[in-house]
Amino acid sequence: MTTGIRFDGVTVAYGGTTVLESFGLTVEPGEVMALLGPSGSGKTTALRAVAGFVRPTAGRVFIGDRDVTALPPHRRGIGMVVQQYALFPHMKAGANVAFGLKAHKVPRGEIAARVAEALEMTGMSAYAGRYPRELSGGQQQRVAIARALAIRPGVLLLDEPLSALDARLRSGMLTELARLHRELPDVSMLYVTHDQVEALTLADRIAVMDGGRLQDCGTPQDLYRRPGSAFTASFIGSANLLPVTVTDGGVRLGGTRLDVPAGGAAAGASATLCVRPHLVGLGAGPNALRGTVTEVQWRGATHRLGVDIAGHRVTAELRELRETPPLGTEVTVHFAAHDAVLLPAGADGGEARG
């Protein structure tokens, strides 16, 4: 079966309210695409359109080369994992996995082997005889993933599958999902999350969404290092976003000229300067800015300093300092020209999303 997903101008509206607008995106065969965005951004609606749980108001959805827009969910050849596991409490783990196979009318003689294969793939072979109540949250989610994989789908949909887990279990499941991706190179995965760490860890590409629209799309490295907008910069990682004015050969923040490539922007134009906190140094250096310490946070291996510079907050993420500057102290921070990105104007300035 040819896999991959294509949204062709998909719009979804409820009662006159548009929740997904002219959405166009292609997930290549074998690719993990993360839909990343805040609550209400349209990411779950996009996934449900692929699953067949919502019908587009306009546009079409393709799985491989098939137009599945009008097909019911059970005819789309997809597996789906949701955040609350959705296991049948009266069935043991093995029976839960077998349920999907029976629903897809797999020959009875093949079911036991397929169940064993899926449970082994997710590391749950030893728990086939346990009820969901006898499993931890992470183990229940593994069973849910095994059930989705047992039908051997060409497309796997994951709707915030780790949000109900604590931090330690989430980290372990991320490792397991990454391993499954390597072992299932032909399965396309659409992964909905609002957690940037999950997206950066798992995805081959990330589609950033807001307000029912696609805002940006690219590899995690590209979106992090060279975001296309202030929204992307603030939603993927932390970012210092500072309003500047383009000058001949640089930019100006207040009364300070900074050596930052203007990228073709005309002199006098307004822009937003993006610098990641871990690329801001303390002390003298290129593109030095003088300000007042307003916040000091110890984070184990690092210290986070908040510095007020001409009314704008700049955050520096520094290796653990032996001595931290007291609040109210004047300090100098700096950054290299190649570590800064000039974005279209529109950000409020300051640091976002730690």
HELIX and SHEET records of a PDB file:
HELIX    1   1 LYS A   43  ALA A   51  1                                   9    
HELIX    2   2 PRO A   73  ARG A   75  5                                   3    
HELIX    3   3 ALA A   93  ALA A  103  1                                  11    
HELIX    4   4 ARG A  108  MET A  121  1                                  14    
HELIX    5   5 SER A  125  TYR A  127  5                                   3    
HELIX    6   6 PRO A  132  GLU A  134  5                                   3    
HELIX    7   7 GLY A  137  ALA A  150  1                                  14    
HELIX    8   8 ALA A  167  GLU A  183  1                                  17    
HELIX    9   9 GLN A  196  LEU A  202  1                                   7    
HELIX   10  10 PRO A  220  ARG A  225  1                                   6    
HELIX   11  11 ALA A  230  PHE A  235  1                                   6    
HELIX   12  12 PRO A  277  LEU A  279  5                                   3    
HELIX   13  13 ALA A  337  ASP A  339  5                                   3    
SHEET    1   A 4 THR A  17  VAL A  27  0                                        
SHEET    2   A 4 ILE A   5  TYR A  14 -1                                        
SHEET    3   A 4 ALA A  58  ILE A  63 -1                                        
SHEET    4   A 4 ARG A  66  ASP A  67 -1                                        
SHEET    1   B 6 ILE A  78  VAL A  82  0                                        
SHEET    2   B 6 VAL A 155  ASP A 159  1                                        
SHEET    3   B 6 SER A 188  THR A 193  1                                        
SHEET    4   B 6 VAL A  32  LEU A  36  1                                        
SHEET    5   B 6 ARG A 205  ASP A 210  1                                        
SHEET    6   B 6 ARG A 213  GLY A 218 -1                                        
SHEET    1   C 5 THR A 256  LEU A 258  0                                        
SHEET    2   C 5 GLY A 250  LEU A 253 -1                                        
SHEET    3   C 5 ALA A 239  THR A 247 -1                                        
SHEET    4   C 5 SER A 270  VAL A 275 -1                                        
SHEET    5   C 5 ALA A 340  PRO A 344 -1                                        
SHEET    1   D 4 THR A 256  LEU A 258  0                                        
SHEET    2   D 4 GLY A 250  LEU A 253 -1                                        
SHEET    3   D 4 ALA A 239  THR A 247 -1                                        
SHEET    4   D 4 GLY A 350  ALA A 352 -1                                        
SHEET    1   E 5 GLY A 281  LEU A 282  0                                        
SHEET    2   E 5 GLU A 330  HIS A 334 -1                                        
SHEET    3   E 5 LEU A 289  TRP A 298 -1                                        
SHEET    4   E 5 THR A 302  ILE A 309 -1                                        
SHEET    5   E 5 HIS A 312  ARG A 319 -1                                        
END                                                                             
